[in-house]
Amino acid sequence: MAYPDIPIPFAPTMEQWALPNADKIVAAFHQMLSES
């Protein structure tokens, strides 16, 4: 649920892919709940 262990990309589209946002956090939370 955090920033991946990679360098921050220079390209804006890749930067948006790498950085966490509300949608990614909610998706990770739901995935954790479904796996337990």
N, C-alpha and C positions, 0 to 999 in steps of 0.2 A: 504494500500500500504506500510505498515511498518511491523516491526517485531511483531508477535502476542504476546499478554500479557501472556506469559508462560515462565517458566524457560528454559534456554538453555539445550537441552538434551545432555547426555554424549555420546550416541551411534552416530557414524559418519553419518549413514544413516538418523537417526532422526534429527540430527543437520542440515543436508542439506535440509530436509523437512521444518524445522522451519525458517531457515534464508531466507530473501528475496534475490532474484536474478533478473537479467534483464528480464527473461521470465515471472516470477511471477508479476513483476511490469507492464509489457506491458499487460498481461492478465487482471490484475485488472483495468488498465486504459480503456481497451476496454469494460470491463463489466460495468464500470461506465458510459461510453458514451452510451451504448445500453440501460441502465435503465433510462436515462433522456429523 
